[in-house]
Amino acid sequence: MARVVVDVMLKPEILDPQGQAVQRALPRLGFESIADVRQGKRFELEVAGPVDEAALARIHEMAETFLANTVIEDFVVKVEEPK
């Protein structure tokens, strides 16, 4: 089985209140010198069968129509090597 990862992040021009809340909390917890925090989503998909161009195209379509809101989010699809 292969694993495909879809990382979804807010587009840079979209405000990220969760990321800002984390950024403000870090110094209080002793973590200094973090200039910015952006919070996103990670989907790990276990794919039965080969991850060929057709499978990646279907996963890209899935990400575009279901996993990400493409009006405000960008996404990246990548195949993860087995560990």
MODELLER restraints for C-alpha pairs under 7 A, 6 or more apart:
rsr = mdl.restraints
at = mdl.atoms
rsr.add(forms.Gaussian(group=physical.xy_distance, feature=features.Distance(at['CA:1:A'], at['CA:46:A']), mean=6.43, stdev=0.5))
rsr.add(forms.Gaussian(group=physical.xy_distance, feature=features.Distance(at['CA:1:A'], at['CA:47:A']), mean=5.80, stdev=0.5))
rsr.add(forms.Gaussian(group=physical.xy_distance, feature=features.Distance(at['CA:1:A'], at['CA:48:A']), mean=5.40, stdev=0.5))
rsr.add(forms.Gaussian(group=physical.xy_distance, feature=features.Distance(at['CA:1:A'], at['CA:49:A']), mean=6.47, stdev=0.5))
rsr.add(forms.Gaussian(group=physical.xy_distance, feature=features.Distance(at['CA:2:A'], at['CA:46:A']), mean=5.76, stdev=0.5))
rsr.add(forms.Gaussian(group=physical.xy_distance, feature=features.Distance(at['CA:2:A'], at['CA:47:A']), mean=5.26, stdev=0.5))
rsr.add(forms.Gaussian(group=physical.xy_distance, feature=features.Distance(at['CA:2:A'], at['CA:48:A']), mean=6.96, stdev=0.5))
rsr.add(forms.Gaussian(group=physical.xy_distance, feature=features.Distance(at['CA:2:A'], at['CA:51:A']), mean=6.91, stdev=0.5))
rsr.add(forms.Gaussian(group=physical.xy_distance, feature=features.Distance(at['CA:3:A'], at['CA:44:A']), mean=6.57, stdev=0.5))
rsr.add(forms.Gaussian(group=physical.xy_distance, feature=features.Distance(at['CA:3:A'], at['CA:45:A']), mean=5.50, stdev=0.5))
rsr.add(forms.Gaussian(group=physical.xy_distance, feature=features.Distance(at['CA:3:A'], at['CA:46:A']), mean=4.59, stdev=0.5))
rsr.add(forms.Gaussian(group=physical.xy_distance, feature=features.Distance(at['CA:3:A'], at['CA:47:A']), mean=5.97, stdev=0.5))
rsr.add(forms.Gaussian(group=physical.xy_distance, feature=features.Distance(at['CA:3:A'], at['CA:79:A']), mean=6.10, stdev=0.5))
rsr.add(forms.Gaussian(group=physical.xy_distance, feature=features.Distance(at['CA:3:A'], at['CA:80:A']), mean=5.51, stdev=0.5))
rsr.add(forms.Gaussian(group=physical.xy_distance, feature=features.Distance(at['CA:4:A'], at['CA:44:A']), mean=5.93, stdev=0.5))
rsr.add(forms.Gaussian(group=physical.xy_distance, feature=features.Distance(at['CA:4:A'], at['CA:45:A']), mean=5.09, stdev=0.5))
rsr.add(forms.Gaussian(group=physical.xy_distance, feature=features.Distance(at['CA:4:A'], at['CA:46:A']), mean=6.50, stdev=0.5))
rsr.add(forms.Gaussian(group=physical.xy_distance, feature=features.Distance(at['CA:4:A'], at['CA:77:A']), mean=6.98, stdev=0.5))
rsr.add(forms.Gaussian(group=physical.xy_distance, feature=features.Distance(at['CA:4:A'], at['CA:78:A']), mean=5.69, stdev=0.5))
rsr.add(forms.Gaussian(group=physical.xy_distance, feature=features.Distance(at['CA:4:A'], at['CA:79:A']), mean=4.41, stdev=0.5))
rsr.add(forms.Gaussian(group=physical.xy_distance, feature=features.Distance(at['CA:4:A'], at['CA:80:A']), mean=5.73, stdev=0.5))
rsr.add(forms.Gaussian(group=physical.xy_distance, feature=features.Distance(at['CA:5:A'], at['CA:42:A']), mean=6.93, stdev=0.5))
rsr.add(forms.Gaussian(group=physical.xy_distance, feature=features.Distance(at['CA:5:A'], at['CA:43:A']), mean=5.64, stdev=0.5))
rsr.add(forms.Gaussian(group=physical.xy_distance, feature=features.Distance(at['CA:5:A'], at['CA:44:A']), mean=4.63, stdev=0.5))
rsr.add(forms.Gaussian(group=physical.xy_distance, feature=features.Distance(at['CA:5:A'], at['CA:45:A']), mean=6.12, stdev=0.5))
rsr.add(forms.Gaussian(group=physical.xy_distance, feature=features.Distance(at['CA:5:A'], at['CA:77:A']), mean=5.80, stdev=0.5))
rsr.add(forms.Gaussian(group=physical.xy_distance, feature=features.Distance(at['CA:5:A'], at['CA:78:A']), mean=5.36, stdev=0.5))
rsr.add(forms.Gaussian(group=physical.xy_distance, feature=features.Distance(at['CA:5:A'], at['CA:79:A']), mean=6.19, stdev=0.5))
rsr.add(forms.Gaussian(group=physical.xy_distance, feature=features.Distance(at['CA:5:A'], at['CA:80:A']), mean=6.64, stdev=0.5))
rsr.add(forms.Gaussian(group=physical.xy_distance, feature=features.Distance(at['CA:6:A'], at['CA:42:A']), mean=5.80, stdev=0.5))
rsr.add(forms.Gaussian(group=physical.xy_distance, feature=features.Distance(at['CA:6:A'], at['CA:43:A']), mean=5.05, stdev=0.5))
rsr.add(forms.Gaussian(group=physical.xy_distance, feature=features.Distance(at['CA:6:A'], at['CA:44:A']), mean=6.56, stdev=0.5))
rsr.add(forms.Gaussian(group=physical.xy_distance, feature=features.Distance(at['CA:6:A'], at['CA:75:A']), mean=6.59, stdev=0.5))
rsr.add(forms.Gaussian(group=physical.xy_distance, feature=features.Distance(at['CA:6:A'], at['CA:76:A']), mean=5.57, stdev=0.5))
rsr.add(forms.Gaussian(group=physical.xy_distance, feature=features.Distance(at['CA:6:A'], at['CA:77:A']), mean=4.58, stdev=0.5))
rsr.add(forms.Gaussian(group=physical.xy_distance, feature=features.Distance(at['CA:6:A'], at['CA:78:A']), mean=6.57, stdev=0.5))
rsr.add(forms.Gaussian(group=physical.xy_distance, feature=features.Distance(at['CA:7:A'], at['CA:41:A']), mean=5.93, stdev=0.5))
rsr.add(forms.Gaussian(group=physical.xy_distance, feature=features.Distance(at['CA:7:A'], at['CA:42:A']), mean=4.59, stdev=0.5))
rsr.add(forms.Gaussian(group=physical.xy_distance, feature=features.Distance(at['CA:7:A'], at['CA:43:A']), mean=6.42, stdev=0.5))
rsr.add(forms.Gaussian(group=physical.xy_distance, feature=features.Distance(at['CA:7:A'], at['CA:75:A']), mean=5.43, stdev=0.5))
rsr.add(forms.Gaussian(group=physical.xy_distance, feature=features.Distance(at['CA:7:A'], at['CA:76:A']), mean=5.29, stdev=0.5))
rsr.add(forms.Gaussian(group=physical.xy_distance, feature=features.Distance(at['CA:7:A'], at['CA:77:A']), mean=6.70, stdev=0.5))
rsr.add(forms.Gaussian(group=physical.xy_distance, feature=features.Distance(at['CA:8:A'], at['CA:40:A']), mean=5.66, stdev=0.5))
rsr.add(forms.Gaussian(group=physical.xy_distance, feature=features.Distance(at['CA:8:A'], at['CA:41:A']), mean=5.08, stdev=0.5))
rsr.add(forms.Gaussian(group=physical.xy_distance, feature=features.Distance(at['CA:8:A'], at['CA:42:A']), mean=6.24, stdev=0.5))
rsr.add(forms.Gaussian(group=physical.xy_distance, feature=features.Distance(at['CA:8:A'], at['CA:68:A']), mean=6.34, stdev=0.5))
rsr.add(forms.Gaussian(group=physical.xy_distance, feature=features.Distance(at['CA:8:A'], at['CA:73:A']), mean=6.51, stdev=0.5))
rsr.add(forms.Gaussian(group=physical.xy_distance, feature=features.Distance(at['CA:8:A'], at['CA:74:A']), mean=5.80, stdev=0.5))
rsr.add(forms.Gaussian(group=physical.xy_distance, feature=features.Distance(at['CA:8:A'], at['CA:75:A']), mean=4.32, stdev=0.5))
rsr.add(forms.Gaussian(group=physical.xy_distance, feature=features.Distance(at['CA:8:A'], at['CA:76:A']), mean=6.69, stdev=0.5))
rsr.add(forms.Gaussian(group=physical.xy_distance, feature=features.Distance(at['CA:9:A'], at['CA:39:A']), mean=6.91, stdev=0.5))
rsr.add(forms.Gaussian(group=physical.xy_distance, feature=features.Distance(at['CA:9:A'], at['CA:40:A']), mean=4.57, stdev=0.5))
rsr.add(forms.Gaussian(group=physical.xy_distance, feature=features.Distance(at['CA:9:A'], at['CA:41:A']), mean=6.55, stdev=0.5))
rsr.add(forms.Gaussian(group=physical.xy_distance, feature=features.Distance(at['CA:9:A'], at['CA:73:A']), mean=5.43, stdev=0.5))
rsr.add(forms.Gaussian(group=physical.xy_distance, feature=features.Distance(at['CA:9:A'], at['CA:74:A']), mean=5.47, stdev=0.5))
rsr.add(forms.Gaussian(group=physical.xy_distance, feature=features.Distance(at['CA:9:A'], at['CA:75:A']), mean=6.24, stdev=0.5))
rsr.add(forms.Gaussian(group=physical.xy_distance, feature=features.Distance(at['CA:10:A'], at['CA:40:A']), mean=6.75, stdev=0.5))
rsr.add(forms.Gaussian(group=physical.xy_distance, feature=features.Distance(at['CA:10:A'], at['CA:72:A']), mean=5.82, stdev=0.5))
rsr.add(forms.Gaussian(group=physical.xy_distance, feature=features.Distance(at['CA:10:A'], at['CA:73:A']), mean=4.21, stdev=0.5))
rsr.add(forms.Gaussian(group=physical.xy_distance, feature=features.Distance(at['CA:10:A'], at['CA:74:A']), mean=6.14, stdev=0.5))
rsr.add(forms.Gaussian(group=physical.xy_distance, feature=features.Distance(at['CA:11:A'], at['CA:72:A']), mean=5.66, stdev=0.5))
rsr.add(forms.Gaussian(group=physical.xy_distance, feature=features.Distance(at['CA:11:A'], at['CA:73:A']), mean=4.97, stdev=0.5))
rsr.add(forms.Gaussian(group=physical.xy_distance, feature=features.Distance(at['CA:11:A'], at['CA:74:A']), mean=5.73, stdev=0.5))
rsr.add(forms.Gaussian(group=physical.xy_distance, feature=features.Distance(at['CA:14:A'], at['CA:72:A']), mean=6.63, stdev=0.5))
rsr.add(forms.Gaussian(group=physical.xy_distance, feature=features.Distance(at['CA:16:A'], at['CA:38:A']), mean=6.47, stdev=0.5))
rsr.add(forms.Gaussian(group=physical.xy_distance, feature=features.Distance(at['CA:18:A'], at['CA:39:A']), mean=6.47, stdev=0.5))
rsr.add(forms.Gaussian(group=physical.xy_distance, feature=features.Distance(at['CA:19:A'], at['CA:37:A']), mean=4.89, stdev=0.5))
rsr.add(forms.Gaussian(group=physical.xy_distance, feature=features.Distance(at['CA:19:A'], at['CA:38:A']), mean=4.65, stdev=0.5))
rsr.add(forms.Gaussian(group=physical.xy_distance, feature=features.Distance(at['CA:19:A'], at['CA:39:A']), mean=5.01, stdev=0.5))
rsr.add(forms.Gaussian(group=physical.xy_distance, feature=features.Distance(at['CA:20:A'], at['CA:37:A']), mean=6.44, stdev=0.5))
rsr.add(forms.Gaussian(group=physical.xy_distance, feature=features.Distance(at['CA:22:A'], at['CA:37:A']), mean=6.94, stdev=0.5))
rsr.add(forms.Gaussian(group=physical.xy_distance, feature=features.Distance(at['CA:23:A'], at['CA:36:A']), mean=6.40, stdev=0.5))
rsr.add(forms.Gaussian(group=physical.xy_distance, feature=features.Distance(at['CA:23:A'], at['CA:37:A']), mean=5.66, stdev=0.5))
rsr.add(forms.Gaussian(group=physical.xy_distance, feature=features.Distance(at['CA:26:A'], at['CA:32:A']), mean=6.85, stdev=0.5))
rsr.add(forms.Gaussian(group=physical.xy_distance, feature=features.Distance(at['CA:60:A'], at['CA:77:A']), mean=6.70, stdev=0.5))
rsr.add(forms.Gaussian(group=physical.xy_distance, feature=features.Distance(at['CA:64:A'], at['CA:70:A']), mean=6.52, stdev=0.5))
rsr.add(forms.Gaussian(group=physical.xy_distance, feature=features.Distance(at['CA:68:A'], at['CA:75:A']), mean=6.91, stdev=0.5))
